[in-house]
Amino acid sequence: MAQEPPLSPGDEAEPGLPGSGEDICPDCNGSGKLEGADCKTCGGTGKVIQGIGGG
């Protein structure tokens, strides 16, 4: 079984879990960069995994 990429600090859930979805990183606005370096929230991807729906 292939190992999923590690979670970024801004991720709330593992990719593919029910009740989760991909969203644009709120800190770098999807660019993956902050102040010339990889964004620490999304790990440079520009995306985070968020929990969706009610709770």
SVG drawing of the C-alpha trace seen along z (x, -y; Angstrom):
<svg xmlns="http://www.w3.org/2000/svg" viewBox="-24 -38 37 40">
<polyline fill="none" stroke="black" stroke-width="0.4" points="0.0,0.0 1.3,-3.4 2.1,-5.8 0.2,-9.1 2.3,-12.2 2.8,-13.6 0.3,-16.1 1.3,-19.7 0.9,-21.8 -2.3,-23.5 -4.0,-20.2 -7.0,-19.2 -7.4,-15.7 -5.7,-13.1 -6.4,-13.3 -9.3,-11.2 -11.0,-10.8 -14.8,-11.2 -15.7,-14.7 -12.5,-16.3 -11.6,-18.3 -8.8,-20.2 -8.8,-24.0 -6.5,-26.9 -4.0,-27.6 -5.3,-30.6 -1.8,-31.9 -0.2,-32.1 -3.5,-32.3 -2.5,-29.2 0.9,-30.4 2.9,-28.0 5.3,-30.8 5.6,-33.4 8.3,-35.9 10.3,-34.1 10.3,-30.7 7.9,-27.7 4.8,-28.4 5.0,-26.5 1.3,-26.1 0.9,-24.1 4.4,-22.9 4.8,-24.8 1.9,-23.1 -0.6,-26.0 -3.3,-23.6 -4.5,-22.3 -6.9,-19.5 -9.9,-20.9 -12.7,-19.2 -16.0,-20.0 -19.6,-19.8 -21.2,-20.2 -19.7,-18.8"/>
</svg>
